[in-house]
Amino acid sequence: MSDTAAGLLQVALLLVLLAAVYRPLGGYMARVYTTDKDSRVERVTYKLLGVDSKAEQTWGVYARSVIAFSLIGVVLLYVLQRVQAHLPLSLGLPNVEQGLAFNTAASFVSNTNWQSYSPEVTMGHLVQFAGLAVQNFVSAAVGIVVAVALIRGFARAKTNQLGNFWVDLTRTVLRVLLPIAILGGLVLVAMGVVQNFSGGHEVTSVVGQTQHIPGGPVASQEIIKELGTNGGGFYNANSGHPFENPNPLSNLFEIFLLLVIPVCLTRTFGLMVKDKRQGYAILGVMGTLWAAFTFAATFFENQGAGTATRAAGAAMEGKETRFGEWASALFATSTTGTSTGAVNSAHDSFTALGGGTALFHMMLGEVTPGGTGSGLYGMLVLAVMAVFVAGLMVGRTPEYLKKKITAREMKLVSLYILATPTLVLVGSAVAMGLAVARASIFNTDPVPHGFSEVLYAFTSAGNNNGSAFGGISANIPFYNTFLGIVMLLGRFVPMVIVLALAGSFARQQPVPVNEGTLPTHKALFVTLLVGVVIIVTGLTYFPAITLGPLAEGL
């Protein structure tokens, strides 16, 4: 079988798997967030937390709960790293340095999972599974519940109540993430992913040298790393490491995991607003953009310019021969489109335009299909923008899901759209203006590639992705601090804006559909929304893109 045929078969199988679970999982999640019944475990949890599961919250209280819970997570994870040497299962590793500890805490709590360190020589087993893996669950859950709150804003009328954050969070972890993680973790172990508490083994290689083979509870962290669109690896090589991703079958399963919840949440959205067509329309936009970027990344990596590339038949530098060109490009597209940040190949070794495709994919705002929850609420905000643009063209008051788009909503949408690009572009400019930051760029020939590495780092941090171009040393005080701040602001400022938007819509009285209402479930709206996503991103980032990957590639 040719590489092209194998690659196409792989994509087809992935789409079949996603289609198979779309209806059951999407419907199940809709029931999770609409039922009034609490399980026995949940009732015990609420009692311990002092939560009244029947009491709902306004958008302001919901937002404060999100921020308070997340800040506590930052503090606890920071402290856990700082006392690592005194904990069991530390493997004799020292305490994590304070700057790196802050960066890592901010990274995992914000669902970014940026790693400025080699995990197997920095983090002990206890920190890995009791600190990082726990945040993989709860940070993913926080994204989902914010999306659910926005859906309730569209679905409800004349109320200021959006649900209860603590109830939504508990249900997401216990009913959605944990069951899938347990089953998926067993599948990964069966495929060969490591799961133990071993400190490692010393072995003699075939050339007679001694080599340390690290062990650890890898599968239990790998499953939620992908399922929760987190991305932080147990090993430095991430999903390129054979202990995390042993073979092509496990590679395809991991791609499925990182796409499954963001994709199925579109059905949850359609069911909760009582119009399944709306969910299909949003999925259509996400799928169209994902397919376009998958094609572009695969094309550029297979057709990359250069003597070495032509001699090899493809750009194989930095890629695992276990996976090859197609699987590497598919993984890169899926991970940069879902804010996962996991990698099975070195993005820095992609061709200039291939790496630029991954970079631009993140710049869309992680909405194709985006992270767990964050992708859906990001796309819904852009849908509001698209409806507003359509309203301007026909001279009518824009409406979306029977809710009017007034000046208040558009101010919030504008703030949402400007927040992340501001963080990314200002951060990149500051880094390029400081000698200490420029000194961390190893690849300065060609010069545009060095700038691309800095731009990629801040794009990854601001959009809570976590992947990186490897030619930059980010474990210095400037990057640890600045990127940590960008990750936190890039996560929680948009969340607060989304919750404010949800509260604004929930207070409205639905307007009746009439002949002037734009149908937001048809192909015309899907096309309009695709255009808005690309144009808004292109106008914002195009000057920076031309200085980096475009200049290098052309």
PyMOL commands that set and color helices and strands:
alter all, ss='L'
color gray80, all
select helices_A, chain A and resi 3-32+40-49+59-82+84-86+98-109+119-121+125-155+165-191+218-227+238-240+248-272+276-302+307-312+324-336+347-349+352-363+374-394+407-433+435-438+447-462+477-506+523-547+549-553
alter helices_A, ss='H'
color red, helices_A
select strands_A, chain A and resi 201-204+210-213+399-400+403-404
alter strands_A, ss='S'
color yellow, strands_A
deselect
rebuild
show_as cartoon
